[in-house]
Amino acid sequence: MRNMKKCCILLSSLLWLCMALWLTGCGSMEKKDEKKSIRIGVSLYRGDDTFINNIRGELEKCAKEYEQENGVKVNMDIQDAKGSQNTQNKQVERFLSLGCDVLCINPVDRTAASVMINKAMAAQIPVVFFNRQPVEEDMDRWDQLYYVEAEAKESAVLQGSIVVERYRENPGSLDLNGDGVVSYVLLEGESSHQDALIRTEWSVQTLRDGGVPIEKITGGIANWERSQASALMEQWLEKYPGQIELVLCNNDDMALGAIDAMDRTGISGICTVGIDGTTPGIEAVENGKLVGTVSCDKKKYAGAIFGIAASRATGQEIPPEIELEEGKYYRCPQQIVTKNQK
Ligand code: BGC
């Protein structure tokens, strides 16, 4: 009887040992199954956009760092939609047919994201949108849709506060003709872009709230582009000689365009402010041409796009440092950049 009991104990111990071995074996098999490579499809609304190009550069760095840190090969296919939604839809189809694990899309037409969402949902492939925000109804269609941005109202309030602070320190640096009013012109981005509308509204509002006596001379849409802004500014300088005291720009490229026009016409001393903190924008602040800009942390911006994408592709949790609002929106931190403040 005692021998029988011993035998039973021995057998059950053996059984436990086998199970444990089998389980750890399974664990290592699972390890073998872990993804050794991930495929990410990226589509940019326009590859020649300065800000988007800065983000692209950072995304490429993220992919390299991820490969080094995790030993996972990242196949990142970056395509330029060249301003055509049709081209972008085809790029999405191609990415899906190539077996991409996740898509990162900078939509051409933010109101037409539903076509791309349909395709991604049908293939069960998550999408990280960025910079051009799909409408809320589209974002709410699936819990595997994300959006990364630099919040427009925050950019504008910070931009406005650069001017408010300058006015408080020295009103004469803005009210150049001393008539008690700061006369401004406004260069706006694409009218269909959420950032253009919100930035314009809040930049002007911040000046008012900050007690700067402003008066609008004129404004125009230069579609984020340096050359378009330069052409508009040249016309205004001619039409309103000696009157322009402030140039509010929805982004750095348009601010640089306005500065190009001033340089061409030999005019200086007009306060110009931008948004983005692009490489040429920051350079212009450093050399004193641009009074200030609002810079979003491009490393964090791209890090959020890449981090969400990589975690979706590998089936892991989104890293906690990528703080998402409502489980899907990431808003990148921003800061003022002026010559004295960096
Ligand atoms: C940036 C612009 C850029 C645009 C593209 C904006 O948020 O400020 O510089 O051209 O996005 O969508």
Boltz pocket constraint, residues with backbone or C-beta under 6 A from the ligand:
constraints:
  - pocket:
      binder: B
      contacts: [[A, 45], [A, 49], [A, 50], [A, 51], [A, 52], [A, 131], [A, 132], [A, 193], [A, 195], [A, 223], [A, 224], [A, 250], [A, 251], [A, 252], [A, 253], [A, 275], [A, 276]]
      max_distance: 6.0
